[in-house]
Amino acid sequence: MDEYDTTSSSYVVYWRDWFLAARGHEYFCEIDEEYLTDRFNLTGLQSEVTYYNHALDLVTDVFDVDCKDEVREQVDKSARHLYGLVHARYIITSRGLSKMCDKYKRGDFGRCPRVLCHGQTLLPVGLTDVPGQSPVKLFCPKCEDIYTPKSSRHSAIDGAYFGTSFPHILFQVYPQLVPEKTEERFVQKCFGFKVHSHAALSRWQEERKEEMLARLRGCNIRTGFPSDVVAERGDTNSFRSW
């Protein structure tokens, strides 16, 4: 059954209740009615959302237009997009931050897959604020890295619905939630013995040596310039003045 099928038995009276209850929408929080009905908060979104007026009516549960199923489906798609765009603005308000903070404490966004982070809770973040460019990622405040959500349903969510600034604003407002940075690092061992750092250095030196040899093979010995350039000019003396 389609999770967005509003004609199914899972459809509830209020659109936002249905949207938040849909599988894969666990990252979203409920936007207050007052915020949605304040047109100032929606400034600039009319040009980004098709069927904007109908979509807003649907999100605020006042949509009562009798239309074809195809049009209703497009309006519902626009409503989901509109909710996501407004959501990115709402979660950096004091009320929105409070709601997302509660979800963070409960671990609704998952936990860091890095073993040495010991199950640190995550926060959703976008790689760009432009819709349709990149799916949502998860930020770990302990190792300060980002990860792809485990569920494909979460990976399909647009990262712009959370924005690039949300996690960092939340920790600015709630500094007590910032975890201590981990100093644990994975140590390479062979049969219980730590691999000497000289081994890694030697590998790095060998790689640089191979790169340099590859460059020299493509250069003329007398001029130091690429052989194809010398062959094209046909005169090695002209390069001496360089």
C-alpha positions in Angstrom: 0.0 0.0 0.0 1.3 3.4 -0.9 2.3 5.4 2.1 1.0 8.6 0.4 -2.4 7.1 -0.6 -4.9 9.5 1.1 -7.8 7.2 0.0 -6.5 4.2 2.0 -7.8 3.2 5.4 -4.6 4.6 7.0 -5.7 8.2 6.0 -6.6 10.3 9.1 -8.8 13.3 9.4 -5.9 15.8 9.7 -3.4 16.0 6.9 -0.4 16.8 9.2 -1.2 13.8 11.5 -1.2 11.5 8.4 2.0 13.0 7.1 3.9 12.7 10.4 2.6 9.1 10.9 3.7 8.0 7.4 6.6 5.5 7.4 9.9 7.3 6.8 8.8 10.6 8.2 10.1 10.0 11.7 12.7 12.9 11.2 9.9 15.5 10.9 8.4 17.3 13.8 4.9 18.9 13.9 4.7 22.5 12.8 2.5 24.7 14.9 -0.8 25.8 13.4 0.1 29.5 14.2 3.3 29.2 12.3 1.7 27.8 9.2 -1.1 30.4 9.1 1.3 33.3 9.4 2.0 34.3 5.8 5.2 36.1 6.9 6.8 32.7 7.6 5.9 31.5 4.1 7.5 34.4 2.3 9.1 33.3 -1.0 7.6 29.8 -1.1 4.8 30.6 -3.5 7.2 30.6 -6.4 8.8 27.3 -5.4 5.6 25.3 -4.9 3.1 24.4 -7.6 -0.6 24.6 -6.6 0.7 26.7 -3.7 -2.7 27.9 -2.5 -4.3 24.5 -2.7 -1.3 22.9 -1.0 -1.4 25.3 1.9 -5.1 24.7 2.3 -4.4 21.0 2.4 -1.6 21.3 5.0 -3.9 23.5 7.2 -6.8 21.2 6.7 -9.1 23.6 4.9 -8.9 22.1 1.5 -12.4 21.2 0.3 -12.1 21.6 -3.5 -13.7 18.8 -5.5 -11.2 17.8 -8.1 -10.0 14.9 -10.1 -7.8 12.3 -8.6 -4.9 13.3 -10.8 -5.1 16.9 -9.6 -5.6 15.8 -6.0 -2.4 13.7 -6.3 -0.4 16.7 -7.6 -1.8 18.9 -4.8 -0.9 16.4 -2.2 2.7 16.2 -3.7 2.9 20.0 -3.5 1.7 19.9 0.1 4.4 17.5 1.1 7.0 19.7 -0.6 5.6 22.8 1.0 5.6 21.2 4.5 9.2 20.3 4.0 10.3 23.8 3.0 8.4 25.3 5.9 9.8 22.6 8.2 13.4 23.8 7.4 12.5 27.3 8.7 10.4 26.1 11.6 13.1 23.9 13.2 15.5 26.8 13.7 12.9 28.8 15.7 12.8 28.4 19.5 9.7 26.3 19.4 11.0 24.1 16.6 14.4 23.6 18.3 12.6 22.5 21.5 10.7 19.8 19.6 13.7 18.6 17.7 15.7 18.6 20.9 13.2 16.2 22.4 13.5 13.9 19.4 17.3 14.1 19.6 17.2 13.0 23.2 15.0 10.1 22.4 17.3 9.0 19.6 14.6 9.3 16.9 17.3 10.1 14.3 19.4 7.1 15.0 22.8 6.5 16.5 26.3 6.9 15.1 27.5 3.8 13.2 31.1 4.6 14.3 32.0 2.0 16.9 34.2 4.4 19.0 31.3 6.9 19.3 29.5 4.4 21.5 26.0 4.9 20.2 26.0 8.7 20.1 22.6 10.1 18.9 22.5 11.9 15.6 20.8 14.9 14.0 19.5 15.3 10.5 21.3 17.8 8.3 21.3 18.8 4.6 24.3 19.2 2.4 22.6 22.1 0.6 19.6 24.4 1.2 18.5 24.1 -2.4 15.7 21.5 -2.8 16.2 18.5 -5.0 20.0 18.6 -4.9 20.9 16.1 -2.1 19.1 13.7 0.3 19.2 14.2 4.1 22.3 13.1 6.0 22.9 12.5 9.7 25.4 14.5 11.7 27.3 13.1 14.7 28.3 15.8 17.2 30.9 13.5 18.7 33.1 12.6 15.7 31.8 15.6 13.8 31.1 13.6 10.6 28.0 12.9 8.6 26.5 9.5 7.6 23.8 8.2 5.2 20.6 7.0 7.0 20.3 3.2 7.2 16.7 3.2 5.9 16.1 3.8 2.2 12.9 5.6 3.2 14.9 8.2 5.2 17.5 8.4 2.5 14.8 9.5 0.0 14.0 12.6 2.1 15.3 15.9 0.7 18.1 17.4 2.8 16.8 20.9 2.1 13.8 20.1 4.5 16.3 20.3 7.4 18.9 22.7 6.0 22.6 23.0 6.5 22.5 25.0 9.7 20.0 23.2 12.0 22.3 20.9 14.0 24.8 23.7 14.7 22.1 26.2 15.7 20.6 23.6 18.1 24.0 23.1 19.9 24.4 26.9 20.1 21.1 27.1 21.9 21.6 24.0 23.9 25.3 23.9 24.6 24.8 21.4 27.4 23.9 18.8 24.8 27.3 19.0 23.1 29.1 15.7 23.8 32.7 15.4 24.7 34.9 14.9 21.7 36.2 11.4 21.6 40.0 10.9 21.7 39.7 7.2 20.9 41.2 6.2 17.6 41.4 2.8 16.1 44.9 1.3 16.4 46.2 -1.0 13.7 47.6 -4.2 15.1 49.1 -7.5 13.8 48.8 -10.5 16.1 48.2 -8.1 19.0 51.2 -5.9 18.2 50.7 -2.3 17.2 51.7 -1.6 13.6 54.7 0.8 13.6 54.0 4.2 12.2 57.1 3.8 10.0 55.1 1.3 7.9 52.5 3.9 7.0 55.3 6.4 6.3 57.1 4.0 4.0 53.9 3.3 2.1 53.3 7.1 1.7 56.9 7.6 0.4 56.6 4.8 -2.1 53.4 6.3 -3.5 55.0 9.7 -3.9 58.0 8.0 -5.5 55.8 6.2 -8.1 54.0 9.4 -8.9 57.3 11.3 -9.4 58.6 8.5 -11.7 55.4 8.5 -13.7 55.8 12.3 -14.2 59.5 11.9 -15.2 58.6 9.2 -17.8 56.4 11.7 -19.6 59.1 14.5 -19.7 62.0 15.1 -22.1 65.3 14.5 -20.2 67.1 17.5 -21.8 64.4 20.1 -21.4 62.3 18.8 -18.5 59.2 19.6 -20.5 56.6 16.9 -21.5 57.8 14.9 -24.5 54.7 15.6 -26.6 55.3 19.4 -26.2 58.9 19.0 -27.4 57.8 16.8 -30.3 55.2 19.4 -31.4 57.7 22.3 -31.3 60.5 20.3 -32.8 63.2 22.6 -31.3 64.7 21.9 -27.8 66.8 25.0 -27.9 63.8 27.2 -27.7 63.0 26.0 -24.2 66.4 26.8 -22.8 65.5 30.4 -22.2 62.6 29.4 -20.1 
